[in-house]
Amino acid sequence: MDTLFFQKEKIGLQLPTIEQQTIFYCVLNWGVGHATRSVPIIKNYIDQGNTLILFSDGEAKTLLETSFPDLTIHDLPSYKIKYKSQNFLFLFIILQSFTRFWVIWREHLRLRRYQKIYHPLVVISDNRYGCHLSQTKNYLISHQLKLVTANFIERISQHFVDKLIRPFDELWIPDIETVKLSAAMADVEISIPKRWIGFPSISIQKTQDAEKIELLILLSGPEPRRTELERKYLKVIETLPYKVIFIAGNFSQDYVLKETKNCMHHSRMKYEETLQYIARAERIVCRSGYSTLIDLYILEKQKIICVPTAGQPEQEYLAEYWSERGWVNLVEESEVETRLKSAIEETF
């Protein structure tokens, strides 16, 4: 990949200043990606002297509790997000829309209830469209303003999202305008102001005894798909002659470390610790979730194999888009047991 692709001089969050306020910060539970990208933003506003009350559910809530053990974190209703194949995508979107509208309404009511307790002046919502309040400033964080498809679903999704964002005062796009890691997903005209907030700076602790990692495998996502793919990865790992670090992204259980002849298997890991492993990795196998791609971009990683979640349009689009441009290699979920080993070998 052209080194000009990595614009290191532009790294750093470009957030508006908020000081000495009570902030509600709400995070979507869609795997842990929204939670991990929220960690540096939350830290930024804590450093500015604000009081943050966090809201999420499921694995994202667990990650936030791990990263911020001293903060108050409340539950929000779950979206219970599932994925289907492209063949039934339109029908599936219609059916899931009813559920999502119901959750959006419920999370809004939940936030209004807590408003009477904490009296916030600011609400920041990472992709939770019901998390806004009257008499507050409301900011939405999102990089996906439409589904990028080759048919009418793209136009419908763009119109749908534009309707949902209107209660917010400003949209924050976690991207650099001259990089557009989100590609065409954020390249949309919308009815509220947009702010490109960039990527966070990442501080990596370098120690002399920190060895390079031959192969790092990162896994995340909703169950039961995460567990199913973990089993496939473990079968492939057994056949590899390399030392492997596997971070399985299982936030539904306590931390467990297992060691085999060639693999250190971490059931889960704090976001900051995961970044240290990414920095040391020479080759990486991972999902093509947007938050993961941000971390890989900041740390200038180039030997990357992406395995997008099948039926998740965003991951499938980003993996294909950046594969065509030579940054990542693409292996489909259905090809893991047949193609992943050879794809890894090609990086050595």
Secondary structure, DSSP 8 states (H G I E B T S, - for coil): --GGG--GGG-S-------S-EEEEEE--STTHHHHHHHHHHHHHHHTT-EEEEEE-HHHHHHHHHH-TTSEEEE----------GGGHHHHHHHHHHHHHHHHHHHHHHHHHHHHHH--SEEEEES-TT---TTSEEEEE-S-SS---SSTHHHHHHHHHHHHHTTSSEEEE-S-TTT-TTGGGG----SS-EEE-----------TT---BSEEEE---STTHHHHHHHHHHHHHHT-SS-EEEE---TTS---EEE-SSEEEES---HHHHHHHHHHBSSEEE---HHHHHHHHHTT--SEEE---TT-HHHHHHHHHHHHTTS-EE--GGGHHHHHHHHHHTT-
